[in-house]
Amino acid sequence: MEKPPYIPNSDEYGELQRFVEALYASETLVDNLDVQVMAQTFDLPEDLIEIVSMLPSGLYERARIADQLNSALAAHGWTQRFGTVE
């Protein structure tokens, strides 16, 4: 039996982690609007845009945004497909 495409070897796995690393490459705090604009610019898959769009308004340190994104991924059952964020 062939492995489903959403298991960690998929192209999408780790994409959100790379996105967060790019967000915090030169900043320690980002606001929700910056996150939304960067997600569109980063050309994230539609499902990850949905996850990012669920973020409440506010300023985010890296640990807080990771918690928020991981919670949304877990709620959708997508942690195996996309991985988690640190």
C-alpha positions, 0 to 999 in steps of 0.5 A, spaced: 500 500 500 502 506 498 503 512 503 498 517 503 501 524 500 499 528 506 504 524 510 511 528 512 514 527 505 509 531 502 512 538 499 507 542 504 510 539 510 514 544 514 512 550 510 508 553 516 515 552 520 519 556 514 514 561 514 514 563 521 522 563 520 521 568 515 517 572 519 521 572 525 528 573 521 529 580 523 523 582 528 522 579 535 514 582 534 509 581 529 502 584 528 496 580 525 496 584 519 503 583 517 502 576 518 496 576 513 500 580 508 506 575 509 502 569 508 499 571 501 506 573 499 509 567 501 504 563 497 502 558 502 497 553 500 490 555 501 489 550 507 495 554 511 492 561 509 486 558 513 490 557 519 493 563 519 487 567 518 484 564 524 489 568 528 486 573 533 488 580 532 494 583 536 502 583 537 505 576 537 512 573 539 514 567 536 512 562 542 505 565 542 504 565 534 507 558 534 502 556 540 496 559 536 498 556 529 499 549 532 492 549 536 489 551 529 493 545 526 491 540 531 484 542 531 483 541 524 487 534 524 493 537 520 499 536 524 501 530 520 500 533 513 503 540 515 508 539 521 508 543 527 511 550 528 517 551 534 
